[in-house]
Amino acid sequence: MSTPKAELVMVIGNEPLGGWGPLGFHDPEGLACDSTGNIIIADEANHRIVKVNGKTGEFVWKVGRTTPQGYPREGTAQGEFRWPRGCCTDREDNIYVADALNCRIQKFDKDGNFLMMFGSSGNAPGQFGGEYGPNGVAVDDEGFIYVADTHTMLGGNNRIQKFDSEGVFVMSFGRYGTGPGEFGGRVPIGRFGVDYGRGISTGVEAPYGVAVAENGDIYATDCDNERINVYDKNGKFLRSFGEGIVFRPRHISLDSQGRVYTTGFHTWAALREFERTVQITAANRKVWIFSPRGELLLEFGNKEAGGRWAHEEIGGGKHHGICVDKSDESHIFTQGGHVIHKFKIHW
């Protein structure tokens, strides 16, 4: 049996420093792919979403607030964003965006037309993040919406919330801790004025990404416990995997074969109680691919990216987004610095 390999086939965006033009991204955070191979980019620090042809790299459209001169700005009205962190598409190629600092989910059609939004800031059912809002979003084949609700300086909600297709709260599952099905307990809950390290922010970041398998199982990256948790559609914990392999996994994507794709690039260097720490360097930026049973199939990183996964050298620190090309599952897209990388996976 041959060993899988990753081959870089395209770089999308203005290398290396990004920007704010049609293909100038600033910390693009979340990625999603539609049925025809277009990618949706949650362009976090530009407060917008951008659709790009994933086959040619050409700009298609963007949605978000701009100044009269066309410069992107954060906003709170429908179709505007404050630090969008995650996105996904459904069977009809509708787009869902985790509009993090606005503490809400927004839904658009495939052409970028606004359809609905729901959520607010807080810790009650149906609310998000207290201060920082949702990180990830996924939709199953029945139209149920799952949101990774955690990122906050007020203590963290540390849960996955489930909503129906109209945005009505259904249930939630998960809590802060290190036990089976819990999130983030290896990192102390932060408070205002407490900073655990440069570029890390205050407080817990778990769960971070969420994805739904074809059988309805829910996969969530338990960033600070450094594992991936799996639940059934009713929120019952099934299993976890990736312990000792992944470090602080962020976003997550699945293919139709049930293979699991996730990203990460460091552990909490400031916390000595961890069994290991991984420095924030380009060499430690990784993509991991697992089998449906949680067996590691492939790990690759900056070498396969042609040395482009710089971190603080160019100010493009994040390496969170990942998605599988729904039109050709041999291709995946990842975020690295201020650009998007397309890889072909040779199985």
N, C-alpha and C positions, 0 to 999 in steps of 0.2 A: 504494500500500500504506500503510495507516494505521500510525502510530507507537504501539507498545504503551504502556500506562499502568498504574500501580498505584493502587488505591483502597483505603483503609483501611475495613473494614466491621465490625470488632469488636475490642474490647480485653478480654482475659481476665485477671482478677487484680485485686488491690486496689491501685489507683494511689495515689500514686506510689511509696510506700516499701515495699510488699510486706508480708511477715509470715510467719506459720506456720499460720494457719487453713486450712480446706479450699481456699480460693482465694487464700491469702496466700503468695506464692512468695519465695524468697531466692536471687537469682542463678540462675534456672532456666537450665540449660546446654544440654542436648540435647533435641531434639524428634523425635517420630515420629508417624505417622498410620496408623490401621488402615483396613480396607476399608469401614467404615461411617461414617467421618468423625470418629471419636473421636481425640483427640490424647493421646499419652503424653509427660509432661514429666519430665525428669531434673532434679529440684529440688535442685540441687547443695548449697547451704549448709544446706538443711533435711534433707539425707541421706535422701531418699526419692524415690519415683516417684509421680506423680499422673496419673490418667486423668480427662479432661474431655471432655464432649460438645462437639465442635468446631462444631456447628451452633447450639447454644443457649448455650454457655459454662457449662453446669451441671457441678458436681462429680459424679464417678461413684465413684471409690475412690482410696485411697492405700495404699502399702506402704512400710514402714520402721519403725525402732525409735522408740518414744515413751516418755516418762516416764508415771507414773500420772496425771499431770495432762493428758496428751495432747501435751506439748511434744516436738518432734522431737529425736532424738539420733543420733549416729553409732553404728555397731555393726559387728561382724564375723561374726555368725551368719548362716545362710541367711535371705534376705529382709530383711537389714539392709545398710546402705550407709555408705561413707565417701567423700563427694564424688563422686557419680555424674556423669559428664561426657558420656556419649553414650548413645543408645538407638535401637532400630530394631524393626520388626515383620516377620514372615514371611508367607507366603501364608495360613497358618491364624490369623493375628493373634496368634501368640505374640510375646512381648516379650523382647528381649535388652537388657541394661543393661551399659555399661562402668563398672564399680564401681571408680573410679580408684585411690583410696588403699588399697583392699583388693587391688589388683592382680589382678582377676579379672573374668570375665563371668558374669552371672547370667541365667537364663532363667525366664520366667513364662508362664502361659497368659493368655488374654484377660481372665480375671477376677482376675488378680493372684496366682494360686496358684503357689508356687515349684515349679519342675520340675528344674533342675540348675544347677550352677556349675562353672567350671574356671579354672585359672590360679593363679599365685603370683608373688611378687616376685623379680625377677632378670633376667639377661641371656641365659639359656640358651633353646633352642627351647621354646616353649610357656609361657615366663614373660613377665612384663610389667614394663617400666618401672623396674626397679631400686628406685625410691623412690616414684614418683608414679603409675605404672600407665597403663592404656589411656585414650585420649581418645575414640575413635570405634569403632563396630561396625556391620556390615552383613551381610545374609544373602542368598544367591542362591536361585534357584528350585530348585536341587538340594539345598538345605539346608546348603551350606558356609558357614562363618562367617568373616568377615574382620575383623581387629582392627587399628586404628591404634595402634601400640606405640611411644611416644616419650617421653612427658612425665616427665622425671627429672632430678634434680640429680646423678646419678651418671654422667652422660655421654651418656645417650640411647641407645635401641636403634635408632631411626630406620629403622623397617621396618614392613611390613604382614605380619601372620601369618595363615595360613589354617588352619582347623580343620574337621573333619567335623562332622556333626550331633550327635555325642556329645561333642564338645569335645576330640577327639584331634588332636594337632598333625599337619598335613600338610606344610606348607612355609612359608617366609618369603621376602620379597624386599624390596629397598631397602637403602640404607646411607647413612651421613653423607657429604654432599658437595654439590657444585653441578652435577655432570654429569647427563646424561640419566638419568632414573629414580632419581636420588639425592634425599635429603631434607635440608633444613635447613642446608646448608653455609655460607650467608651469615652465619650467627650463630655466634660461637664457642661451643663446648661449655662450659657452666658448671660450676663446682665449688662446694662449700660456702663460704659467705661472699662469693660474687660475685653482685652484683645488677645487672642490666642496665637497670633502670628501674622506676619506681613502677608497680605493677599488672601487671607483665610476668612476673615470677618469674625464677628462675635457670635458665639452660640453654635448650636448643633445644626448639621446639614443632612439629616436623614429622616425620612426617605428623600431621595433626590429625583431619580427618574422612575418612570412607570411604563409598562408595556403589557399588552394582552395577547396571549397565545390563541391559536385558532380553536382550541378546546375550551376557551374561556378562563384558563388559569391566568393569574395576575402576577407579574414579575416586578419587583421594586428593588432599586439599588439602596442598600442600607449603608450609606456612605461612611459614617463614622464607626460602625461595627465591622466595616470592610468585608462585606458579603452581599449576596443577592438572595432576597427572600421570595418565596413563592407561596401564593394563596389560591384557594378556589374562588369562584365568582361570588360566594357568600362570605368571603373574608376569613375562611378557616385556613390557618397556617398549615402548609404541607411539608415544606423542607427549605433548607438554605444550602448554598454552595459558594465556592470561590474563596473560602477562608484560607489564608496563607498564600494566596495567589494574587488577588486583586488588592490594590491600595486605593482607598477612598473612591470607589466607583461612582460616577455621576449619571449621565444619561444612558439609556438602554434601548435596544431595538431587537426584534425577533424576525426571523424569516419564516417562510411557509413550512420548512422542515423542522421548526422548533429550535433551531440554533439561536444562541443568545450572544449578542454583541454589546460590549460595554467599554467605557473609557475611564482613565484615571491618571494622575501624575504625581501625587505625593501623599504622605501621611502628615500627621501633626508633629512637626519637628520640635515644637515647644513642649510637648507632653512626654515626659520621660517614662511614664508607666506603660507606654506601648511596648510590645515585644520587639518591634522594629520601627524605624523611621526611614522615610524615603525623601531625600532632598528634592526641592523644587528646581529641577534642571530639565533641559531638553532631553537628556538621555533617559530620564525616568518617565517620559510620557509614553503611555501604552494604550493599545487596543487589545482586548482579550475576546476570543470567540470560544464559546462552550457548546457542547452537545446538549440536547434536551435533558440528559441525565446529569449535567453538571460537570462533565469531563472536559478538561482544557484541550481544545483542538488547535489553536493558533494564538501566539502572542507576537505582536510586532510594534514598531515605534519609530523613533526619529531616523534610524538608518534607512528604513523602507520609505520614509517621507523625503529622502534626499537631503537630510539635514535641515529641513524647513521648520521643524517643530521647536523653534526657539521659544524661550520663555521670557525672562526679564531682560534678556539682551536687547529685545526690540519693543518691549512693553506689551507684547501679545500673550498675556499670561494664561488664558484659559484654554483648556482642552477638554471640553465637556460633550459637545454635540456629536451624535452618531445616528445614522439611519441606513437601512437597507433599501436599495433601489427596487421598488415594487415591479418595475417593468423588466428588470433583469437582475435576479438576485445574486449573480456573481459579482455585482458591484456594490460597494458601500461608500457613503460619504462621511467624512469626519471633519471636525473643526480643529484648526491648529493655528494659534496666533490670530491674525485678522483675515484669514482666508479659509476656503473650504477645499479639502483634498478628496479626490475620487480615486478609490483603489479597486482593482480587480483581484478577487480572491481565486487563486488557482487551486482547486480542490484535487 
